[in-house]
Amino acid sequence: MLQRKRSAEAKAALEALPNLWWPLYGFVRREGYKPEEAQDLTQAFFARLLERRDLETVRQERGRLRSYLLASLRNFLSKARIANDR
């Protein structure tokens, strides 16, 4: 029963992703990235999110999906900056 609930929550989060692309892209732009860079970083962020299956760990009772994604995106951008500085 718990596994089905988690699967349903992960599915709902996955279905919400297309609606969240533009707000996250806008956040990346506001961080100072050019449009092309922001698009690439946003796409890479979503690809990593899906590849690592991070949405399976999202729980409705632990907070909002948007807050989780924004915090994850901030970490992703921070790591991207560090990698580019090397």
Secondary structure as the mmCIF struct_conf table of DSSP 4:
data_model
#
loop_
_struct_conf.conf_type_id
_struct_conf.id
_struct_conf.beg_label_comp_id
_struct_conf.beg_label_asym_id
_struct_conf.beg_label_seq_id
_struct_conf.end_label_comp_id
_struct_conf.end_label_asym_id
_struct_conf.end_label_seq_id
HELX_RH_AL_P HELX_RH_AL_P1 LEU A 2 ARG A 30
TURN_TY1_P TURN_TY1_P1 GLU A 31 GLY A 32
HELX_RH_AL_P HELX_RH_AL_P2 PRO A 35 GLU A 51
TURN_TY1_P TURN_TY1_P2 ARG A 52 ARG A 53
HELX_RH_3T_P HELX_RH_3T_P1 ASP A 54 THR A 57
HELX_RH_3T_P HELX_RH_3T_P2 GLN A 60 ARG A 62
HELX_RH_AL_P HELX_RH_AL_P3 LEU A 65 ASP A 85
#
